[in-house]
């Protein structure tokens, strides 16, 4: 199994949830589903992802928990929203701290099961498997060649640097909050570009993330 990347998938049924951090999310949400990586974590620091959250109450009514912290709400519906979040807990921090290892599709927490898919280089996959096998909770897992899967993680780091910078500035200034914390003109002034250029990059960046999510759910 030398070379390339691998996919490691864990699956835990409800009766074996135990103290897994993903199971704690279900005390607050009907389900939490991975859409895209947003920013990698570092040692002892949680990674940020874009997630689809199914919920019964407006997001602002949820208390902040270590397992999931909402950073920015991208779209909010009555029972389903898309948000940038950080994931906490020892296992998630370990994934974030290992080199060349990231969450990918399908990763989802539901009341019936937790499914976590991780992609990475063989040495890091081997290390995270060793850690998972030491957990007291019973889980099944499968190891796949990444080329055998249709899963394709989309990271902001895959975008052109200018687009990534504009999206990060938009989030920083509150463009995706409700109500909006800034205008496209504000973002353009902050990054020193024309408003038309900013508008184009925002649309393309949003399209990349949402189309990636859509393709993985057809």
Secondary structure as UniProt FT lines:
FT   STRAND          5..13
FT   HELIX           14..16
FT   TURN            18..19
FT   HELIX           21..24
FT   HELIX           25..27
FT   STRAND          31..39
FT   TURN            43..44
FT   STRAND          48..54
FT   HELIX           59..61
FT   TURN            66..67
FT   STRAND          68..76
FT   STRAND          80..87
FT   HELIX           90..97
FT   TURN            99..100
FT   STRAND          101..110
FT   STRAND          113..121
FT   HELIX           122..133
FT   STRAND          140..145
FT   HELIX           146..148
FT   HELIX           156..158
FT   HELIX           161..173
FT   TURN            174..176
FT   HELIX           184..191
FT   HELIX           195..215
FT   TURN            216..217
//
